Amino acid sequence: MMMPQFQWLMAQSFGFGRASILLLYETSLKALGGLRGVWKEPNPKTISTVLDWLIKAEMIEIDRGRGNRQYTLISIVNWGNYQGFDSEGVTENGEGRKQQADINKNEKNEKKKTSSRKRSPTYSEDDTYFRMAQHFHEKVSAVAEEAELNHLIIKADLQKWADEFRKLVELDKVEDKHLIRDVMDWVTTDSFWKTNCLSAKKFRDKFPEFALKARSQQQPNQASRKQKADPRDKEIAFQQWISEGKNPDEFDWGN
């Protein structure tokens, strides 16, 4: 903050050369009062403290005038080291701006790379997850059309749907794809859920619940099928018995 203020005064003030600054008492107050970026007019003791610190740091030399010549002439030590830079650290040939532009460009490229890494992968049409998304979308579309809910799935993104099925398999560890397909079929035929689960995200979120309900409804049906055995089964078994050269009279026709 200090050097830009001094440079401004050098350019605007009394023509003592770029290595020196002539500060009257009032000007000194204003210059030093703004060094920290927040205006607060210091008292003479504060000014003296700051100037003494700059002298000890070998940054400036001071000629305070003699007799009736009430002025303060501040000379900047090693002025040549500061040449070629403006108040923003930019060289006369613009190298500072170029360097900053390069930094900004690198930061933008890094953000793009990070964003790219976070972006969901792209799935081809023959990808397993994409085919799962297609199958579910076809089921859901039929339900939506029947229930006049097409507006709810018209913007469905199959790439995002495919990614949800990938997460279901790879992150949620539901690796049985036949089970997933069975649950899809159940959801899209259930009287309640067929119109309340119209996206792959909701399907994934509710999958554990869907799988349990689907299995609980399938078990009674399987038991019923076992109780109602096809009478032709015995006839098939009898024919198999004979083909093996066994005595037909010894065949058990009971249950």
Backbone torsions as a table, in degrees:
resi	resn	phi	psi	omega
1	MET	NA	-30.7	-173.3
2	MET	-69.5	-50.8	-173.7
3	MET	-62.0	-45.0	177.2
4	PRO	-57.7	-38.2	180.0
5	GLN	-64.8	-44.7	178.9
6	PHE	-63.0	-42.8	-178.8
7	GLN	-62.1	-39.5	179.4
8	TRP	-62.4	-43.5	179.7
9	LEU	-65.3	-38.3	178.5
10	MET	-61.2	-41.9	-177.3
11	ALA	-71.6	-27.1	-171.2
12	GLN	-103.1	-16.3	-164.7
13	SER	-92.8	-114.9	-157.0
14	PHE	-110.9	10.8	173.7
15	GLY	74.0	29.6	178.4
16	PHE	-84.2	4.9	-178.0
17	GLY	100.3	156.0	-172.7
18	ARG	-71.2	-14.4	-178.7
19	ALA	-91.2	-4.0	-177.0
20	SER	-133.0	154.3	177.9
21	ILE	-133.1	129.6	176.7
22	LEU	-98.3	117.3	-178.6
23	LEU	-118.1	118.7	168.8
24	LEU	-75.3	170.3	-175.0
25	TYR	-56.8	-48.6	-177.1
26	GLU	-65.4	-41.3	179.0
27	THR	-63.2	-37.7	178.0
28	SER	-59.9	-43.1	178.6
29	LEU	-58.5	-47.3	-176.8
30	LYS	-67.1	-41.5	-178.1
31	ALA	-64.9	-49.2	-176.5
32	LEU	-75.5	-26.0	179.1
33	GLY	-68.4	-21.8	-178.2
34	GLY	-103.3	9.2	-174.1
35	LEU	-65.4	-32.8	-176.4
36	ARG	-91.5	7.0	175.3
37	GLY	87.9	-12.0	178.2
38	VAL	-123.7	123.1	-173.7
39	TRP	-69.5	124.9	172.1
40	LYS	-153.4	109.4	-174.9
41	GLU	-67.5	118.6	-177.1
42	PRO	-82.0	162.0	174.6
43	ASN	-88.6	167.9	-177.4
44	PRO	-54.9	-33.7	-180.0
45	LYS	-64.6	-39.8	178.9
46	THR	-64.8	-42.4	178.2
47	ILE	-59.8	-45.1	-179.1
48	SER	-62.2	-40.3	-179.8
49	THR	-63.3	-44.0	-179.6
50	VAL	-65.2	-45.1	-179.1
51	LEU	-65.1	-39.4	177.9
52	ASP	-61.8	-38.7	179.5
53	TRP	-65.1	-41.4	178.9
54	LEU	-65.1	-36.1	178.5
55	ILE	-67.6	-45.0	179.7
56	LYS	-63.8	-32.0	178.6
57	ALA	-80.2	2.1	179.0
58	GLU	58.2	37.4	177.7
59	MET	-98.2	-28.4	-178.9
60	ILE	-139.3	162.5	168.6
61	GLU	-126.5	145.6	-173.1
62	ILE	-125.9	132.9	169.9
63	ASP	-115.8	112.9	-173.1
64	ARG	-92.2	9.8	177.9
65	GLY	81.9	169.5	-178.9
66	ARG	-136.9	150.9	177.6
67	GLY	62.6	-129.2	-178.5
68	ASN	-85.3	2.0	-179.2
69	ARG	-84.2	88.8	-176.0
70	GLN	-89.3	92.0	176.9
71	TYR	-151.1	169.6	174.3
72	THR	-127.6	116.5	178.5
73	LEU	-103.2	112.4	-178.7
74	ILE	-103.9	124.4	177.0
75	SER	-109.0	131.5	-178.8
76	ILE	-85.5	123.8	179.7
77	VAL	-73.6	142.8	179.5
78	ASN	56.1	42.8	-178.3
79	TRP	-55.9	-35.7	-176.9
80	GLY	-60.3	-27.1	179.7
81	ASN	-67.2	-20.9	-176.5
82	TYR	-98.0	-0.7	-175.9
83	GLN	-70.3	151.5	175.0
84	GLY	91.4	-1.5	179.8
85	PHE	-121.9	138.9	174.0
86	ASP	-90.9	-169.7	-174.9
87	SER	-68.7	-10.8	-179.7
88	GLU	-110.0	11.5	178.2
89	GLY	74.7	32.0	-179.3
90	VAL	-108.6	128.8	179.2
91	THR	-71.7	164.9	-177.1
92	GLU	-62.8	-29.8	179.6
93	ASN	-89.0	8.0	174.2
94	GLY	83.3	14.1	-177.0
95	GLU	-63.0	-36.8	-179.5
96	GLY	-62.3	-43.0	179.1
97	ARG	-65.8	-40.7	179.3
98	LYS	-62.5	-43.2	179.9
99	GLN	-62.0	-43.4	179.5
100	GLN	-65.1	-38.0	178.0
101	ALA	-62.9	-40.1	178.1
102	ASP	-64.4	-40.4	178.8
103	ILE	-62.8	-46.4	179.6
104	ASN	-61.0	-39.8	179.9
105	LYS	-64.8	-42.2	178.7
106	ASN	-63.5	-39.1	179.1
107	GLU	-64.6	-40.6	178.7
108	LYS	-65.2	-41.4	178.8
109	ASN	-63.3	-38.7	179.7
110	GLU	-66.2	-39.5	177.8
111	LYS	-64.1	-39.1	178.1
112	LYS	-63.7	-41.3	179.0
113	LYS	-63.0	-43.5	179.6
114	THR	-63.2	-43.9	178.6
115	SER	-62.7	-38.5	179.9
116	SER	-65.3	-39.1	179.2
117	ARG	-65.9	-33.2	-178.8
118	LYS	-79.5	-21.0	-176.3
119	ARG	-67.4	143.3	-179.3
120	SER	-64.0	146.7	179.2
121	PRO	-67.9	161.1	177.9
122	THR	-97.1	134.3	-176.2
123	TYR	-110.3	132.2	176.6
124	SER	-76.9	165.9	-175.5
125	GLU	-69.0	-21.6	178.6
126	ASP	-96.1	5.5	177.1
127	ASP	-70.8	141.3	-177.9
128	THR	-56.7	-44.7	-177.5
129	TYR	-67.9	-35.4	177.9
130	PHE	-67.2	-39.2	178.4
131	ARG	-66.3	-35.8	175.2
132	MET	-62.6	-42.6	179.0
133	ALA	-63.0	-42.7	178.6
134	GLN	-61.2	-45.7	-178.9
135	HIS	-59.8	-46.8	-178.9
136	PHE	-67.6	-37.5	180.0
137	HIS	-64.3	-40.2	177.8
138	GLU	-62.3	-43.1	178.4
139	LYS	-62.8	-47.2	-178.1
140	VAL	-66.0	-38.8	-179.7
141	SER	-62.5	-39.6	178.7
142	ALA	-63.8	-41.8	178.3
143	VAL	-65.3	-45.2	-177.8
144	ALA	-63.0	-40.2	179.0
145	GLU	-65.4	-41.6	179.8
146	GLU	-65.9	-37.0	-178.3
147	ALA	-92.7	5.8	-178.6
148	GLU	57.1	47.5	179.9
149	LEU	-120.6	26.7	-177.3
150	ASN	-58.0	-30.0	-177.8
151	HIS	-64.8	-18.9	-178.9
152	LEU	-81.2	-18.7	-178.2
153	ILE	-122.9	5.9	-175.0
154	ILE	-62.9	-27.2	-178.9
155	LYS	-103.3	20.6	-179.3
156	ALA	-59.8	131.6	179.8
157	ASP	-104.8	106.9	-176.2
158	LEU	-65.7	-25.0	175.6
159	GLN	-65.3	-43.4	177.8
160	LYS	-68.3	-37.4	177.5
161	TRP	-63.4	-43.8	179.1
162	ALA	-60.8	-38.3	179.9
163	ASP	-67.6	-33.3	176.9
164	GLU	-65.4	-39.1	178.0
165	PHE	-69.9	-33.5	174.4
166	ARG	-61.7	-44.6	179.9
167	LYS	-64.5	-37.3	178.6
168	LEU	-60.6	-41.2	-177.8
169	VAL	-80.3	-49.7	-170.2
170	GLU	-85.6	-36.0	-178.0
171	LEU	-94.4	-42.7	-179.0
172	ASP	-85.4	-7.0	175.9
173	LYS	63.1	32.3	172.4
174	VAL	-92.8	87.6	-169.8
175	GLU	-92.0	-9.0	178.7
176	ASP	-83.3	97.1	-176.5
177	LYS	-69.4	-26.2	175.9
178	HIS	-67.0	-38.0	176.3
179	LEU	-63.6	-43.7	179.7
180	ILE	-59.6	-43.5	179.8
181	ARG	-64.3	-41.6	178.5
182	ASP	-62.5	-40.1	179.6
183	VAL	-68.7	-37.5	174.4
184	MET	-56.3	-48.1	-178.1
185	ASP	-63.6	-37.7	179.9
186	TRP	-67.8	-46.4	-177.5
187	VAL	-58.3	-41.8	-175.3
188	THR	-81.5	4.0	174.2
189	THR	-121.8	-12.7	178.8
190	ASP	-66.3	137.2	-173.9
191	SER	-60.3	-31.2	-178.7
192	PHE	-95.3	-52.0	-170.8
193	TRP	-74.7	-19.8	-177.4
194	LYS	-63.1	-25.6	176.9
195	THR	-108.2	3.8	-179.2
196	ASN	-120.0	5.0	174.0
197	CYS	-135.0	88.2	-174.5
198	LEU	-115.6	23.8	177.7
199	SER	-148.6	154.6	179.2
200	ALA	-67.1	-32.4	-179.6
201	LYS	-64.1	-45.1	179.5
202	LYS	-67.8	-36.5	177.5
203	PHE	-58.7	-45.1	179.7
204	ARG	-66.5	-44.8	-178.2
205	ASP	-60.3	-37.9	-175.0
206	LYS	-99.7	7.5	-172.1
207	PHE	-55.6	-47.7	-179.5
208	PRO	-55.4	-42.3	178.9
209	GLU	-66.1	-43.5	179.6
210	PHE	-62.1	-43.8	-177.2
211	ALA	-62.1	-41.2	179.6
212	LEU	-65.9	-43.4	-179.1
213	LYS	-67.2	-40.8	179.9
214	ALA	-63.2	-42.8	-178.7
215	ARG	-67.4	-40.3	-179.0
216	SER	-65.9	-30.8	178.9
217	GLN	-81.3	-25.4	179.4
218	GLN	-77.5	-32.2	-176.3
219	GLN	-60.8	-47.0	177.4
220	PRO	-60.8	-36.7	179.4
221	ASN	-64.8	-40.1	179.0
222	GLN	-66.0	-40.3	178.2
223	ALA	-64.5	-38.9	179.7
224	SER	-64.3	-39.1	179.8
225	ARG	-66.1	-33.9	179.0
226	LYS	-69.1	-36.6	-179.3
227	GLN	-69.9	-33.5	-179.2
228	LYS	-98.0	69.9	-179.1
229	ALA	-69.7	141.9	179.5
230	ASP	-70.8	123.9	-179.5
231	PRO	-61.8	-19.7	179.4
232	ARG	-72.2	-15.1	-179.1
233	ASP	-61.9	-39.6	-179.6
234	LYS	-66.2	-39.7	179.4
235	GLU	-63.8	-39.6	178.5
236	ILE	-65.6	-42.0	179.4
237	ALA	-64.5	-36.3	179.8
238	PHE	-65.9	-42.2	179.1
239	GLN	-64.0	-37.7	177.8
240	GLN	-65.0	-38.7	179.4
241	TRP	-61.1	-45.9	-178.7
242	ILE	-67.0	-41.1	-178.2
243	SER	-62.8	-22.7	179.2
244	GLU	-87.4	3.6	176.3
245	GLY	80.5	18.7	-179.3
246	LYS	-88.3	162.0	-178.4
247	ASN	-71.4	118.4	-179.8
248	PRO	-57.7	-30.8	-177.3
249	ASP	-70.5	-18.2	-178.3
250	GLU	-91.9	-1.5	-178.7
251	PHE	-69.0	136.4	-178.7
252	ASP	-92.1	110.4	179.6
253	TRP	-89.1	2.2	-179.4
254	GLY	-79.0	179.1	179.7
255	ASN	-81.0	NA	NA
